[in-house]
Amino acid sequence: MFKNENSKMTVSLSARHKSKFDFYKDTISDVRLVTAFYKWDADYWASDKKNEVTQIKIDKDKKYVAWRLKTPQGSNLILNGLKADNLIGIQIPDDSKFDDENKIKFLEKIYLN
């Protein structure tokens, strides 16, 4: 987790080897694996009826899913992807400072670099 003291923005990162997940199969395509990762993560959060999950974008070429998680504590924009055999999760606050397009570009920049 990283926090910029000036902007007060927090960026959370997670990376776990793809084989560590129950839904992993060596025959599954990368895009299907990323979609399964998103579904696994989103379903967990959506199991609590106080939370709301909304898929925003799937990029099959860059192998990621961007989505929004709203909880009673706040809202976050999340990017789940696959890089170097690791399933990646990047999360930022979903505030009104930027529109969705710019937030996704920011998440994508972190993910692709």
C-alpha positions as CSV (number, residue, x, y, z in Angstrom):
1,M,0.0,0.0,0.0
2,F,1.3,3.4,-1.0
3,K,0.0,6.8,0.2
4,N,0.8,10.2,-1.3
5,E,0.7,12.6,1.6
6,N,0.1,15.7,-0.6
7,S,-3.0,14.3,-2.5
8,K,-4.0,11.8,0.3
9,M,-4.4,9.2,-2.4
10,T,-3.8,5.6,-1.4
11,V,-2.8,2.9,-3.9
12,S,-3.1,-0.7,-2.9
13,L,-1.3,-3.4,-4.8
14,S,-1.4,-7.2,-4.5
15,A,0.3,-9.9,-6.6
16,R,0.0,-13.6,-6.2
17,H,1.2,-16.4,-8.4
18,K,-1.7,-17.7,-10.6
19,S,-1.3,-21.3,-9.4
20,K,-2.2,-20.3,-5.8
21,F,-5.9,-19.9,-6.7
22,D,-8.5,-22.7,-6.7
23,F,-9.9,-21.6,-10.1
24,Y,-6.5,-21.9,-11.8
25,K,-6.0,-24.5,-14.5
26,D,-3.0,-24.7,-16.8
27,T,-5.3,-25.1,-19.8
28,I,-7.2,-21.8,-19.2
29,S,-6.3,-18.8,-21.4
30,D,-4.9,-15.7,-19.8
31,V,-8.0,-13.7,-20.5
32,R,-10.3,-16.3,-19.0
33,L,-7.9,-16.5,-16.0
34,V,-8.2,-12.7,-15.4
35,T,-12.0,-12.9,-15.8
36,A,-12.1,-15.7,-13.3
37,F,-9.9,-13.7,-10.9
38,Y,-12.3,-10.7,-11.2
39,K,-15.3,-12.9,-10.7
40,W,-13.7,-14.5,-7.6
41,D,-12.8,-11.1,-6.1
42,A,-16.1,-9.4,-7.1
43,D,-18.3,-12.3,-5.9
44,Y,-16.6,-12.2,-2.5
45,W,-17.5,-8.5,-2.1
46,A,-20.9,-8.9,-3.6
47,S,-21.8,-11.6,-1.2
48,D,-22.5,-8.9,1.4
49,K,-25.7,-7.2,0.2
50,K,-24.4,-3.8,1.6
51,N,-21.7,-3.8,-1.2
52,E,-22.2,-3.1,-4.8
53,V,-19.9,-4.3,-7.6
54,T,-19.9,-2.9,-11.2
55,Q,-17.7,-4.1,-14.0
56,I,-16.4,-1.1,-16.0
57,K,-14.0,-2.4,-18.7
58,I,-12.4,-5.6,-20.0
59,D,-9.2,-5.2,-22.0
60,K,-8.5,-8.6,-23.6
61,D,-5.3,-7.4,-25.2
62,K,-3.8,-6.0,-22.0
63,K,-5.3,-8.7,-19.9
64,Y,-7.2,-6.8,-17.3
65,V,-10.7,-6.1,-15.9
66,A,-11.5,-2.7,-14.3
67,W,-14.3,-2.5,-11.8
68,R,-15.9,-0.5,-9.1
69,L,-16.5,-1.6,-5.5
70,K,-18.9,0.4,-3.3
71,T,-19.1,-0.5,0.4
72,P,-20.6,1.4,3.3
73,Q,-17.0,2.6,4.0
74,G,-16.5,4.1,0.6
75,S,-15.9,3.4,-3.1
76,N,-12.8,2.1,-4.9
77,L,-11.8,1.5,-8.5
78,I,-10.0,-1.8,-9.0
79,L,-7.9,-3.3,-11.8
80,N,-7.4,-7.1,-11.9
81,G,-4.9,-8.4,-14.4
82,L,-2.2,-10.9,-15.2
83,K,1.5,-10.1,-15.5
84,A,4.5,-12.5,-15.4
85,D,2.3,-15.4,-14.2
86,N,1.0,-13.3,-11.2
87,L,-2.6,-12.2,-10.7
88,I,-2.4,-8.5,-10.0
89,G,-4.9,-6.3,-8.0
90,I,-4.5,-2.5,-8.0
91,Q,-7.0,-0.4,-6.0
92,I,-7.5,3.4,-5.7
93,P,-10.2,5.5,-4.1
94,D,-13.1,6.2,-6.3
95,D,-13.3,9.9,-5.6
96,S,-14.7,12.7,-7.8
97,K,-11.3,14.3,-8.6
98,F,-11.1,12.4,-11.9
99,D,-13.6,10.7,-14.3
100,D,-13.6,7.0,-14.8
101,E,-11.5,7.2,-18.0
102,N,-8.7,9.0,-16.2
103,K,-8.8,6.7,-13.2
104,I,-8.6,3.6,-15.5
105,K,-5.7,5.2,-17.4
106,F,-3.9,5.8,-14.1
107,L,-4.5,2.1,-13.0
108,E,-3.5,0.9,-16.4
109,K,-0.2,2.9,-16.3
110,I,0.7,1.3,-12.9
111,Y,-0.3,-2.1,-14.2
112,L,1.7,-1.9,-17.5
113,N,4.9,-0.4,-16.0
